[in-house]
Amino acid sequence: MSDTYPIYVVDDDEAIRRSLSFLLKTSGFAVTLFDGGLPFLKEAADLPQGCVLLDVRMPDMDGLEVQRELRARGVMLPVVIMTGHGDVDMAVAAMKAGASDFIEKPFDKQSLLACIEAARKQSIAARGASARAQEAQARLNVLTDRERDVLDGLVEGLPNKSIAYDLGISPRTVEIHRANLMQKLEVKSLAEALRIAFHAGDGAEATGG
């Protein structure tokens, strides 16, 4: 793990902040401390890619509210929720809202570092999938609306005749559109064309589209 990987600690408890800062800095991380959700959100969009350690119970905004606001603003920093006893339901809700993981206090050093590493790897994989989806969508953008309709039918596993019936065109016209879309996508097989469509669809799902 890079010794410059940033960790953002968001907790209203000064003792917890100081303890985590010492633990993380001695483990080789770059640490920035925030005493609540609001101060963190003011800077979140401009922060370098890193991992957020987010307390679930804070007076200004709880961790779940902060997590939801991050996603609403399109800030895709990986988040590990820090939860006390009895807050597991809130932590699970935060994970459903996009948090990477949660860890119960008091936690030991190795468990915390393992959570951070898992969140970092998950974030890298998500960014890779996002880039792949954007590339696939860019390739699909060269297609006409009718060619996209035909491709959508192929993605659903429909034969040419069914696609033709649904679109109110002849099977021969479907074949022409199919040949044109494969040429525009620069693919030699239907499987390759479908893979591009699936990758673009994965991106839409990941961004809530």
C-alpha positions as CSV (number, residue, x, y, z in Angstrom):
1,M,0.0,0.0,0.0
2,S,1.4,3.4,-0.9
3,D,2.8,5.4,2.1
4,T,1.1,8.5,0.7
5,Y,-2.4,7.0,0.6
6,P,-4.7,9.6,2.2
7,I,-7.0,8.7,5.1
8,Y,-9.8,11.1,6.1
9,V,-10.9,10.6,9.7
10,V,-14.4,12.1,10.4
11,D,-15.3,11.9,14.1
12,D,-16.5,14.4,16.7
13,D,-14.5,12.7,19.5
14,E,-11.1,14.4,19.8
15,A,-9.6,11.4,21.6
16,I,-10.6,9.1,18.8
17,R,-9.3,11.5,16.2
18,R,-5.9,11.7,18.0
19,S,-5.7,8.0,18.5
20,L,-6.5,7.2,14.9
21,S,-4.2,9.8,13.6
22,F,-1.2,8.4,15.6
23,L,-2.1,4.8,14.6
24,L,-2.5,5.6,10.9
25,K,0.5,7.9,10.6
26,T,2.8,5.4,12.2
27,S,1.4,2.9,9.6
28,G,2.6,5.1,6.8
29,F,-0.6,7.0,5.8
30,A,-1.3,10.6,5.2
31,V,-4.0,11.6,7.7
32,T,-6.5,14.5,7.6
33,L,-8.8,15.0,10.6
34,F,-12.4,16.4,10.5
35,D,-14.4,17.0,13.7
36,G,-17.8,16.5,12.0
37,G,-19.7,15.7,8.8
38,L,-20.3,19.3,7.8
39,P,-16.6,20.4,7.8
40,F,-15.8,17.2,5.9
41,L,-18.4,17.7,3.2
42,K,-17.2,21.3,2.6
43,E,-13.9,19.9,1.4
44,A,-14.9,16.4,0.2
45,A,-15.2,17.2,-3.5
46,D,-11.7,18.6,-3.7
47,L,-9.9,15.9,-1.7
48,P,-7.5,13.5,-3.4
49,Q,-8.6,9.9,-3.8
50,G,-8.3,8.2,-0.4
51,C,-10.3,6.3,2.2
52,V,-12.8,7.9,4.6
53,L,-13.2,6.7,8.2
54,L,-16.6,8.0,9.1
55,D,-18.1,7.9,12.6
56,V,-21.8,6.9,12.5
57,R,-22.9,9.0,15.4
58,M,-22.1,12.7,15.3
59,P,-24.1,15.8,16.5
60,D,-24.1,17.8,13.2
61,M,-24.8,15.0,10.7
62,D,-24.7,11.3,11.4
63,G,-22.6,9.0,9.2
64,L,-25.5,7.8,7.2
65,E,-26.5,11.4,6.3
66,V,-22.9,12.2,5.3
67,Q,-22.7,9.0,3.2
68,R,-25.9,9.8,1.3
69,E,-24.7,13.4,0.7
70,L,-21.4,12.2,-0.7
71,R,-23.2,10.0,-3.2
72,A,-25.7,12.7,-4.1
73,R,-22.7,15.0,-4.9
74,G,-21.0,12.3,-6.9
75,V,-18.0,12.0,-4.5
76,M,-16.9,8.4,-4.9
77,L,-14.4,8.2,-2.0
78,P,-14.5,4.7,-0.4
79,V,-16.0,4.9,3.1
80,V,-15.5,2.7,6.1
81,I,-18.2,3.4,8.8
82,M,-17.0,3.4,12.4
83,T,-19.7,2.2,14.7
84,G,-20.2,1.8,18.4
85,H,-22.3,-1.0,20.0
86,G,-25.9,-0.9,18.9
87,D,-25.2,1.1,15.8
88,V,-24.9,-1.9,13.4
89,D,-28.3,-1.2,11.8
90,M,-27.1,2.3,10.9
91,A,-23.9,0.9,9.5
92,V,-25.7,-1.6,7.3
93,A,-28.0,1.2,6.0
94,A,-24.8,3.2,5.2
95,M,-23.4,0.3,3.3
96,K,-26.6,0.1,1.3
97,A,-26.1,3.8,0.5
98,G,-22.7,3.0,-0.9
99,A,-20.2,2.6,2.1
100,S,-17.5,0.0,1.5
101,D,-17.5,-1.5,4.9
102,F,-18.0,-0.9,8.6
103,I,-16.0,-1.7,11.7
104,E,-17.1,-1.8,15.3
105,K,-15.4,0.1,18.1
106,P,-13.2,-0.7,19.8
107,F,-11.2,-2.1,16.9
108,D,-7.7,-3.4,16.8
109,K,-5.0,-2.1,14.4
110,Q,-4.9,-5.1,12.0
111,S,-8.7,-5.1,11.6
112,L,-8.7,-1.4,10.8
113,L,-5.9,-1.7,8.3
114,A,-7.6,-4.7,6.6
115,C,-10.8,-2.7,6.2
116,I,-8.9,0.2,4.7
117,E,-7.0,-2.0,2.3
118,A,-10.3,-3.8,1.2
119,A,-12.0,-0.4,0.7
120,R,-9.0,0.8,-1.4
121,K,-9.0,-2.2,-3.6
122,Q,-12.8,-2.0,-4.0
123,S,-12.5,1.6,-5.0
124,I,-9.8,0.9,-7.6
125,A,-12.0,-1.9,-9.1
126,A,-15.0,0.5,-9.2
127,R,-13.0,3.2,-11.0
128,G,-11.8,0.6,-13.5
129,A,-15.4,-0.5,-14.2
130,S,-16.5,3.1,-14.5
131,A,-13.8,3.9,-17.1
132,R,-14.7,0.7,-19.0
133,A,-18.4,1.7,-19.0
134,Q,-17.6,5.2,-20.2
135,E,-15.5,3.8,-23.1
136,A,-18.3,1.4,-24.0
137,Q,-20.9,4.2,-23.9
138,A,-18.7,6.4,-26.1
139,R,-18.6,3.6,-28.7
140,L,-22.4,3.2,-28.5
141,N,-22.9,6.9,-29.1
142,V,-22.0,6.5,-32.7
143,L,-25.0,4.4,-33.4
144,T,-28.3,5.7,-34.7
145,D,-31.4,5.4,-32.6
146,R,-32.7,2.5,-34.8
147,E,-29.3,0.7,-34.5
148,R,-29.5,1.1,-30.7
149,D,-33.0,-0.4,-30.8
150,V,-31.7,-3.4,-32.8
151,L,-28.8,-3.8,-30.4
152,D,-31.2,-3.7,-27.4
153,G,-33.2,-6.5,-28.9
154,L,-30.0,-8.5,-29.4
155,V,-29.0,-7.9,-25.8
156,E,-32.4,-9.4,-24.8
157,G,-31.6,-12.5,-26.8
158,L,-34.3,-11.9,-29.4
159,P,-34.0,-13.3,-32.9
160,N,-34.1,-11.0,-35.9
161,K,-37.8,-11.8,-36.7
162,S,-38.9,-10.8,-33.2
163,I,-36.9,-7.6,-33.3
164,A,-38.4,-6.8,-36.7
165,Y,-41.9,-7.4,-35.4
166,D,-41.3,-5.2,-32.3
167,L,-39.9,-2.3,-34.3
168,G,-42.4,-2.6,-37.2
169,I,-39.7,-3.2,-39.8
170,S,-38.7,-6.1,-42.0
171,P,-36.2,-8.8,-40.9
172,R,-34.0,-7.8,-43.8
173,T,-33.8,-4.2,-42.4
174,V,-32.9,-5.6,-39.0
175,E,-30.0,-7.5,-40.7
176,I,-28.8,-4.3,-42.4
177,H,-28.9,-2.4,-39.1
178,R,-27.2,-5.3,-37.3
179,A,-24.4,-5.3,-39.9
180,N,-24.1,-1.5,-39.7
181,L,-23.8,-1.4,-35.9
182,M,-21.2,-4.1,-35.9
183,Q,-19.2,-2.1,-38.4
184,K,-19.5,1.1,-36.4
185,L,-18.5,-0.7,-33.2
186,E,-15.6,-2.2,-35.1
187,V,-16.4,-5.7,-33.9
188,K,-16.4,-9.0,-35.8
189,S,-18.8,-11.0,-33.7
190,L,-22.2,-10.5,-32.1
191,A,-20.6,-11.5,-28.8
192,E,-18.2,-8.5,-28.9
193,A,-21.1,-6.2,-29.7
194,L,-23.0,-7.5,-26.7
195,R,-20.0,-7.2,-24.4
196,I,-19.8,-3.5,-25.2
197,A,-23.5,-3.1,-24.5
198,F,-23.3,-4.9,-21.2
199,H,-20.3,-2.8,-20.1
200,A,-22.2,0.4,-20.8
201,G,-25.2,-1.0,-19.0
202,D,-23.0,-1.8,-16.0
203,G,-21.9,1.8,-15.8
204,A,-25.5,3.0,-15.9
205,E,-26.4,0.7,-13.0
206,A,-23.3,1.8,-11.0
207,T,-24.2,5.5,-11.3
208,G,-27.9,4.9,-10.6
209,G,-29.0,5.3,-14.2
